[in-house]
Amino acid sequence: QPFRSYAPLPLEFTLVIGPEGDFTPNEENTLSNLGANFVTLGMNRLRSETAAITAVAVALSHSYGNDCQL
């Protein structure tokens, strides 16, 4: 699901960035059992390091909108 489905995000949350080949089914099950919500950054496949930066920027943008301050 897209980030906007969960906006505004809670004040504290954890982002887990998957590898470029995606999570294995076992990893997905483990994360689901821990209560993870899976979101997408869109249709494009990003490198892991780029996805991490993008995910933080999108999460902050959707959580705080124009009031976002780093």
C-alpha positions in Angstrom: 0.0 0.0 0.0 1.2 3.6 -0.5 2.4 5.7 2.4 -0.6 7.9 2.1 -2.7 5.0 3.4 -1.1 5.4 6.8 -0.8 9.2 7.0 -0.4 10.7 9.4 2.2 8.3 10.7 2.8 7.9 14.4 5.5 10.0 16.0 7.7 6.9 16.3 7.9 4.3 13.6 10.5 2.0 12.1 11.3 1.8 8.4 12.6 -1.6 7.1 14.1 -1.3 3.6 14.1 -4.5 1.6 16.9 -5.7 -0.6 16.8 -4.9 -4.3 15.5 -8.4 -5.0 12.7 -7.9 -2.4 12.0 -9.8 0.8 11.8 -13.5 0.9 8.5 -15.0 1.9 10.0 -16.0 5.3 11.2 -12.5 5.9 7.7 -11.1 5.0 6.0 -13.6 7.4 8.4 -12.6 10.2 7.7 -8.9 9.6 4.0 -9.5 9.4 4.1 -11.4 12.7 5.8 -8.4 14.3 3.0 -6.2 13.1 4.6 -4.6 10.1 2.6 -2.7 7.6 4.0 -3.0 4.1 4.1 0.1 1.9 5.4 0.8 -1.6 7.4 3.7 -3.0 5.8 3.2 -6.4 6.3 1.1 -9.5 10.0 1.8 -9.9 12.7 -0.4 -8.3 15.2 1.6 -6.3 18.6 0.7 -5.1 18.5 0.0 -1.4 20.4 3.1 -0.4 18.2 5.3 -2.6 15.1 3.6 -1.2 16.1 4.4 2.3 16.5 8.1 1.7 13.3 8.3 -0.4 11.3 6.4 2.3 12.4 8.9 5.0 11.5 11.9 2.8 8.1 10.5 1.8 7.3 9.4 5.4 8.1 12.9 6.8 6.3 14.6 3.9 3.1 12.6 4.5 3.3 12.8 8.3 4.0 16.5 8.6 3.2 18.1 5.2 4.5 21.6 4.8 5.4 21.7 8.5 8.2 19.1 8.1 11.4 20.1 9.7 14.5 17.9 9.8 
